[in-house]
Structure formats: structure tokens, C-alpha cells
Amino acid sequence: MQNTGSFPPDMYGGGMQIIVDERNRLLHVDLSGFRSTVNVGDYGVFQHASGVKPSKPVYLGCLWAIPSGNFGKKATWNVDGSITVVGSLTNGDRCLHTPRSLPIPDGVTFA
């Protein structure tokens, strides 16, 4: 997490990983849910700790549901390995993550 004061992770956690299955051209995304204690726009909530990075930004689609507002939050996996939550977050938003698998976009490689 970028800052556990501003974005405390859910108690149950999550895998906190993106598994790259190059053989089947799939990404398996399992990140933690979290709560926002700040009001922000597009923001890099998850910072790269280790592992592979994509050669260009990868749109991950809708990864979190926000039950209080009945909407979801999308994300982008950046070339530096960070994950940006797309769109605004409001103090008190609880983002519930559901693991998902999606195809690796054409032209994306990993290092």
C-alpha cells in the first residue's frame, strides 16, 4: 500500500499479487481491498515492491466495488509496477476487491 494511514487494507487482506501467465496470455489479479481516509483523484494506491513490470500501462478494468455508493473503481498497472486507482476516492469509501483474470493486451511484455 502507498500509505496505510490514507488507505488502510481490509482485515482479510488479499493475495496482493498479479500472476502473469504468459503461456496462456492471462493476468490473474488478486489485490487487497482497502478503505480511503482521504479525498483524492487518480492515485497510485499500490506501490511496486517486487516482481515483473509491464512494458506499457495495462488497464485492469473494474477491480473494486464500493457498496456505500453502489459503484466500482477501475485500475491501471503502470510500467513502474505501481497500481493506480482510476477516478476519485472519498473519505470513507470502502473498496472491496474481487480477484479476476483477464487477457494480457497485445504488445505487452514483462521484465
N, C-alpha and C positions, 0 to 999 in steps of 0.2 A: 504494500500500500504506500502511496505517496506520503501520507500523513495520517496516522491512526487517530489523531485528535480531530481532524476535519472529516475523516472518512473511516470511522471505526468498522472493522469487519464484523460480519454476523458471527454469533457464538458458535454455530455449527461449522463455520468455515467453508471450505470448498477445496477442490484439488489444487487451485492456484497454479494451473498449468495449461499450456496449449501443446497438444501432441501433434506433431507433423508426421502424417502417414504418406510419404512421397510415393510409395508403391501404388497405393490406391487413390492418390491425389486428393486426400482428405485432411482437414484440420479438425481435431477434437478439442473443443474449448470448454474448460471447467474452471471458472474463476469463482472467487468468493462473492457472496452478497455483501452489502455494506449499507451504512446509513450516512447521510450527509448532514453535517452540522453547520454548513456554510451555504451561501448563495453564490453559485459560480456558473459560467457558461461552459463551452467545450473545455474539458480539463483532463489532464493526464493523471488519473487516479491511481493506476497501477504502473510501477516503475520496473524496468528490466533488472533482474537480479542475476540470471544466468540462462544459458541455453541459446538456441538459434534465434536469428532475427530475419525477417523477410527482406527481400531486395527492394521492395516498394510497398507503400502502405496497403494493408489488407482490410477491407470493410468486413466486419464480423456480424453485421446485422443487429437485430434486437436481442440483447443478452439478459436484460433485467426487466422485471415487472415492478411497477410502483403501485401497490394496492390502494394507497390513500387517494391517488389521483386517477386510478384506472387507466394508466398508460405505461409505456415501456421506454427504455433507454437503449440506444444503439452505441456501438463502439467501433474504433479503428485500431488495428495493431500497426504501430509505426516502425520505421526502419531502425530506430534506436532500441527497439524491443518494448517500449512503453505502450500502454493501452490508454487511449483517450476515450472518455465517455462523451458522446456527441449530444449537444443540446444542454440546456440549463438544468441545474440541480438546485433545489431549495432546501433550506434548513429544515430538517425533519423527514426528508424523503428517505424511505427505506427501499433499497434496490434489491429485489430477490432474484438471484441468478438461477437459470436453468441450463445445465450443460447441453451443448449441442454439437453436432458435426456438420461441416459444410465443405464444399469443394474448394481446393486450392485454385485461386484465379490463374488464368493463363498468363505465362510470362513471369510468375513469381518463383524465385529460387530462395534458398535458405543457406545461411553461413553461420 
